[in-house]
């Protein structure tokens, strides 16, 4: 059976039976399309030619192209999941990826904005919101909520208005694997959300009439999305990334400058303030405590740097 047809069946299986998020399914599809293109260049179009040597060559070429260890490891995992599914469903008698190995991705410390820098950024957004219009109020609410709750950007853009409880200061989030959790946020984020909902969102909602049926997440003809972009549509991940990256570009520091930096910052500041590691795990929606533990490394690294800078005998 052609590999291209099998790939489509596999992605349906990931979404329908495994319950993977659209982003995860998209990542698997992208990796495996690359594998199938590599195989086609070598005359392999069905499962009979899918061998361990072919898979190893695919990863080796990616390594020679300078791809990171994390990317190589992810590609290897995608290939192993695909071939295991082929074997389990009886399409292929043997699993060629059983002995496929990939380098363990090196763990780098995430970028963290210090408290003074974060306060200056939030103060700047508040001044912009006071003097600006609906977009500035929306941007302030987005950044305040990202920092207050540690949400993933995909979780934030997926929020609907009913997901936010302004009286209880909580937000109901659908995270990875379609798992729901309730996340708290603070009074500053509450104020920013109220200002956005009362003074900005109605303007964005009425700004441009969109043809019926083309609005994501609408109820009775009105969009339910919490954060709106142009044409009354739900704001997208890229728009939030551009917003945060533009703000963080003005702040000294190394590492990624997207919305995930605010998630890292929120988690690190919680731990620095004495929060329990398991509470932070639940807040972030991590399936494994080991994933959350990287933030203890961040705190330890910050302590070490402060010690070396301040202690006369460091």
C-alpha positions as CSV (number, residue, x, y, z in Angstrom):
1,X,0.0,0.0,0.0
2,X,1.4,3.5,-0.8
3,X,3.0,5.2,2.1
4,X,1.3,8.5,1.3
5,X,-2.2,7.0,1.8
6,X,-1.0,5.3,5.0
7,X,0.3,8.6,6.4
8,X,-3.2,10.1,6.0
9,X,-4.7,7.1,7.9
10,X,-2.1,7.5,10.6
11,X,-2.8,11.1,11.2
12,X,-6.5,10.3,11.5
13,X,-5.6,7.7,14.1
14,X,-3.5,10.2,16.0
15,X,-6.4,12.7,16.2
16,X,-9.3,10.3,16.7
17,X,-7.9,7.5,18.8
18,X,-4.9,9.0,20.5
19,X,-6.6,12.4,21.1
20,X,-3.5,14.4,20.0
21,X,-3.9,18.1,19.6
22,X,-4.0,19.6,16.0
23,X,-0.5,21.1,16.6
24,X,1.0,17.7,17.6
25,X,-0.7,16.0,14.6
26,X,0.7,18.7,12.3
27,X,4.2,18.1,13.7
28,X,4.0,14.3,13.1
29,X,2.6,14.9,9.5
30,X,5.4,17.4,8.7
31,X,8.2,15.0,9.9
32,X,6.7,12.0,8.1
33,X,6.1,13.9,4.9
34,X,9.8,14.6,5.0
35,X,10.5,10.9,5.5
36,X,8.3,9.9,2.6
37,X,9.9,12.5,0.3
38,X,13.3,11.1,1.3
39,X,12.1,7.6,0.6
40,X,10.6,8.5,-2.8
41,X,13.9,10.0,-3.9
42,X,15.4,6.5,-3.3
43,X,12.7,4.7,-5.1
44,X,10.7,3.6,-2.1
45,X,7.0,4.2,-2.2
46,X,5.5,1.5,-0.1
47,X,6.1,-0.4,3.2
48,X,8.3,-3.1,1.6
49,X,11.2,-0.7,1.1
50,X,10.9,1.0,4.5
51,X,14.0,-0.3,6.3
52,X,16.1,0.5,9.3
53,X,19.0,1.6,6.9
54,X,16.6,4.0,5.1
55,X,15.5,5.5,8.4
56,X,19.1,5.8,9.6
57,X,20.1,7.5,6.4
58,X,17.2,10.0,6.7
59,X,18.3,11.0,10.2
60,X,22.0,11.1,9.2
61,X,21.2,13.5,6.3
62,X,19.3,15.7,8.7
63,X,22.2,15.7,11.1
64,X,24.6,16.7,8.3
65,X,22.3,19.5,7.4
66,X,22.8,21.0,10.9
67,X,19.5,20.2,12.4
68,X,19.4,20.3,16.2
69,X,19.5,17.2,18.4
70,X,16.0,18.0,19.6
71,X,14.7,18.1,16.0
72,X,16.5,14.8,15.2
73,X,15.1,13.2,18.3
74,X,11.5,14.4,17.4
75,X,11.9,13.0,13.8
76,X,13.1,9.7,15.2
77,X,10.1,9.5,17.5
78,X,7.7,10.3,14.7
79,X,9.2,7.5,12.5
80,X,9.0,5.0,15.4
81,X,5.4,5.8,16.1
82,X,4.5,5.5,12.4
83,X,6.2,2.1,11.9
84,X,4.9,0.7,15.1
85,X,1.4,1.6,14.0
86,X,2.0,-0.1,10.6
87,X,3.0,-3.3,12.4
88,X,0.2,-3.1,14.9
89,X,-2.4,-2.7,12.2
90,X,-1.0,-5.6,10.2
91,X,0.1,-3.5,7.2
92,X,3.8,-4.3,7.8
93,X,4.9,-7.7,9.2
94,X,8.0,-6.2,10.9
95,X,8.8,-2.9,12.5
96,X,12.0,-1.5,10.9
97,X,12.3,1.2,13.6
98,X,12.5,-1.0,16.6
99,X,16.3,-0.5,16.8
100,X,16.3,3.1,15.5
101,X,18.1,5.4,18.0
102,X,18.5,9.1,18.0
103,X,20.6,11.5,20.1
104,X,19.0,12.7,23.3
105,X,18.2,16.4,23.0
106,X,20.4,18.6,25.0
107,X,18.4,20.5,27.7
108,X,19.1,24.2,27.6
109,X,17.9,26.6,30.2
110,X,14.9,28.6,29.0
111,X,15.0,32.4,28.8
112,X,13.7,34.1,31.9
113,X,12.8,37.8,32.3
114,X,13.8,39.1,35.7
115,X,11.2,40.7,38.0
116,X,12.4,44.3,37.4
117,X,12.4,43.8,33.6
118,X,9.0,42.2,33.7
119,X,7.5,45.0,35.8
120,X,8.9,47.6,33.4
121,X,7.4,45.7,30.4
122,X,4.0,45.6,32.1
123,X,4.2,49.2,33.1
124,X,4.9,50.1,29.5
125,X,1.9,48.1,28.3
126,X,-0.3,49.9,30.8
127,X,0.8,53.3,29.6
128,X,0.1,52.2,26.0
129,X,-3.4,50.9,26.9
130,X,-4.3,54.2,28.7
131,X,-3.3,56.3,25.7
132,X,-4.3,53.8,23.0
133,X,-7.3,52.1,21.5
134,X,-8.8,48.6,21.6
135,X,-5.7,46.8,20.2
136,X,-3.5,48.3,23.0
137,X,-6.1,47.2,25.6
138,X,-6.2,43.7,24.1
139,X,-2.4,43.4,24.0
140,X,-2.1,44.4,27.6
141,X,-4.7,41.8,28.6
142,X,-2.9,39.1,26.6
143,X,0.5,39.7,28.2
144,X,-0.9,40.1,31.7
145,X,-2.8,36.8,31.3
146,X,0.2,34.9,29.8
147,X,2.5,36.0,32.6
148,X,-0.1,35.5,35.4
149,X,-1.2,32.1,34.3
150,X,1.8,30.5,32.5
151,X,-0.5,29.5,29.6
152,X,0.8,28.1,26.4
153,X,0.2,30.4,23.5
154,X,-2.0,27.8,21.8
155,X,-4.1,27.6,25.0
156,X,-4.5,31.4,25.2
157,X,-5.7,31.8,21.6
158,X,-8.1,28.9,22.1
159,X,-9.9,30.6,25.0
160,X,-13.6,31.6,24.7
161,X,-15.2,34.3,26.8
162,X,-17.1,31.8,29.1
163,X,-13.8,30.1,29.9
164,X,-12.8,33.2,32.1
165,X,-14.3,33.5,35.6
166,X,-13.5,37.1,36.6
167,X,-15.1,36.7,40.0
168,X,-13.0,33.6,41.0
169,X,-9.9,34.8,39.0
170,X,-9.6,31.5,37.2
171,X,-9.5,30.4,33.5
172,X,-10.6,27.0,32.2
173,X,-8.0,25.8,29.7
174,X,-7.9,22.9,27.3
175,X,-4.3,21.8,27.1
176,X,-2.3,19.1,25.4
177,X,-4.1,15.8,24.9
178,X,-7.4,17.7,25.2
179,X,-7.0,17.7,29.0
180,X,-8.8,20.4,30.8
181,X,-7.5,22.3,33.9
182,X,-8.4,25.4,35.8
183,X,-5.7,28.0,36.2
184,X,-5.7,31.0,38.6
185,X,-4.6,34.5,37.7
186,X,-4.1,37.7,39.7
187,X,-5.8,41.0,40.2
188,X,-3.7,42.9,37.6
189,X,-4.7,40.4,35.0
190,X,-8.3,40.7,36.1
191,X,-8.2,44.4,35.7
192,X,-6.7,44.2,32.3
193,X,-9.2,41.6,31.2
194,X,-12.2,43.7,32.5
195,X,-10.9,46.7,30.6
196,X,-10.5,44.7,27.4
197,X,-13.9,43.1,27.7
198,X,-15.7,46.3,28.5
199,X,-13.9,48.8,26.4
200,X,-12.1,47.0,23.6
201,X,-13.7,43.7,22.6
202,X,-17.1,45.3,21.7
203,X,-15.3,47.6,19.3
204,X,-13.3,44.8,17.8
205,X,-16.5,42.8,17.5
206,X,-18.3,45.5,15.7
207,X,-15.4,46.8,13.6
208,X,-16.1,44.6,10.5
209,X,-19.0,42.4,9.7
210,X,-17.9,39.0,8.5
211,X,-20.0,36.8,6.3
212,X,-22.0,34.2,8.3
213,X,-20.3,30.9,8.9
214,X,-16.8,32.1,8.6
215,X,-16.1,33.0,12.2
216,X,-14.2,30.6,14.3
217,X,-15.8,29.6,17.6
218,X,-19.1,31.6,17.0
219,X,-22.3,31.2,18.9
220,X,-25.6,32.4,17.5
221,X,-23.7,34.4,14.9
222,X,-21.4,36.1,17.5
223,X,-17.8,35.0,18.0
224,X,-17.1,33.4,21.4
225,X,-13.4,33.8,21.1
226,X,-11.9,35.8,24.0
227,X,-9.2,37.6,22.1
228,X,-10.1,39.0,18.7
229,X,-8.0,40.1,15.7
230,X,-9.3,41.8,12.6
231,X,-12.5,40.8,10.9
232,X,-13.9,39.6,14.2
233,X,-11.8,36.5,14.0
234,X,-10.0,34.7,16.8
235,X,-6.5,36.0,17.2
236,X,-3.8,33.6,16.0
237,X,-0.6,32.2,17.5
238,X,1.6,34.1,15.1
239,X,0.0,37.4,16.0
240,X,0.6,36.8,19.7
241,X,4.2,35.6,18.9
242,X,4.9,38.9,17.0
243,X,3.4,40.9,19.9
244,X,5.6,39.3,22.6
245,X,8.7,39.0,20.5
246,X,8.5,42.7,19.7
247,X,8.2,43.6,23.4
248,X,11.0,41.3,24.5
249,X,13.3,42.5,21.7
250,X,13.9,45.6,23.8
251,X,14.9,43.6,26.8
252,X,18.6,42.4,27.2
253,X,19.0,38.6,27.3
254,X,19.7,35.5,25.2
255,X,17.3,32.8,24.1
256,X,13.9,32.7,22.4
257,X,11.8,35.8,22.7
258,X,8.3,34.4,22.0
259,X,5.3,33.8,24.3
260,X,7.0,30.7,25.8
261,X,9.5,33.0,27.5
262,X,6.6,34.4,29.6
263,X,5.6,30.9,30.5
264,X,9.1,30.1,31.6
265,X,9.3,33.4,33.5
266,X,6.0,32.8,35.3
267,X,7.1,29.3,36.4
268,X,10.5,30.5,37.6
269,X,9.1,33.5,39.5
270,X,6.6,31.1,41.2
271,X,9.4,28.8,42.4
272,X,11.6,31.7,43.4
273,X,8.7,32.9,45.5
274,X,8.4,29.6,47.3
275,X,5.7,27.8,45.3
276,X,5.5,24.0,45.5
277,X,6.9,22.2,42.5
278,X,3.8,20.0,42.1
279,X,1.6,23.0,42.2
280,X,3.6,24.6,39.4
281,X,3.3,21.3,37.5
282,X,-0.5,21.4,37.8
283,X,-0.6,25.1,36.8
284,X,1.5,24.5,33.7
285,X,-0.3,21.4,32.7
286,X,2.8,19.2,32.6
287,X,2.2,15.5,32.4
288,X,5.5,14.7,34.0
289,X,7.1,16.4,37.1
290,X,10.5,16.0,35.3
291,X,9.4,18.6,32.7
292,X,8.7,21.1,35.5
293,X,12.0,20.4,37.2
294,X,13.9,22.4,34.6
295,X,12.6,25.5,36.3
296,X,14.3,24.5,39.5
297,X,17.5,24.3,37.4
298,X,16.8,27.9,36.3
299,X,16.4,29.1,39.9
300,X,19.6,27.3,40.9
301,X,21.5,28.8,38.0
302,X,20.2,32.3,38.8
303,X,21.3,31.8,42.4
304,X,24.8,30.6,41.3
305,X,25.2,33.6,39.1
306,X,24.1,36.0,41.8
307,X,26.5,34.4,44.2
308,X,29.4,34.7,41.8
309,X,28.6,38.3,41.2
310,X,28.1,39.3,44.8
311,X,30.3,37.1,47.0
312,X,33.9,38.3,47.5
313,X,35.2,34.8,47.6
314,X,33.1,33.3,44.9
